[in-house]
Amino acid sequence: MGLIKTGLKAAVAVKVGHMVHDRIQQRQQAQWAASGQPGAMPATEGYPSAMAAPAGAPQPAVAAVSPPAGDVLDQLAKLGELRAAGVLTEAEFQAQKARILSG
């Protein structure tokens, strides 16, 4: 049983990390779009911007998309299952639930 619990905790950690990464990318895209560079990453010193489009190329539109309500419900259901299985403590469950609902 300990191996299963460890595996589930690792899976939750990977999923949370992936979700955080996606949110950071969405925020960065929104910031770049607001600065007049939609779809392009700003160049950093010493590093050429490999993601930037050529000067005359049309820029793709960036739209902020909220997660569908069904996705939120699925996430909450999975979170409840993990709490029921003993993988998450009550405090971890409440923190993740608040994060999902603030979404």
Residue pairs with C-beta under 8 A, 6 or more apart in sequence:
5 85
5 86
5 87
8 82
8 85
8 87
9 87
12 82
12 87
12 88
16 96
26 64
28 41
29 38
29 39
29 62
30 62
30 64
32 38
32 39
32 40
32 41
32 42
32 62
33 39
33 62
35 42
37 52
37 59
38 59
38 60
38 61
38 62
39 51
39 53
39 59
39 60
39 62
40 49
40 51
40 52
40 53
40 59
41 49
41 51
41 52
42 49
43 49
43 52
53 59
66 103
67 103
72 100
72 101
72 103
75 100
76 97
76 100
76 101
79 88
79 93
79 96
79 97
79 100
80 93
82 88
82 93
83 90
83 92
83 93
88 96
